[in-house]
């Protein structure tokens, strides 16, 4: 049985595809990370939705790229009804 030293794997500060991605928490405060995610998802005709934050050094912000349908943009939200 062979044994080797454990090694940490390097991950880019920004990684993503058409379904979403992750942004290194170290980039927070150095730029607009929400715009990074929005620009990335816009390449696929989608919008970015933040899904999680690990707010510590070495952590990541995760986001998903989701479709926005035209009828969702045109149709007004239903009125709030209050029973009295």
Secondary structure, DSSP 4 states (H G I P E B T S, - for coil): -------PPP--SEEEETTEEEEEGGGBTTB-HHHHHHHHHHTTT-EEEEEEE--STT-EEEEEEE---HHHHHSPPPPP----
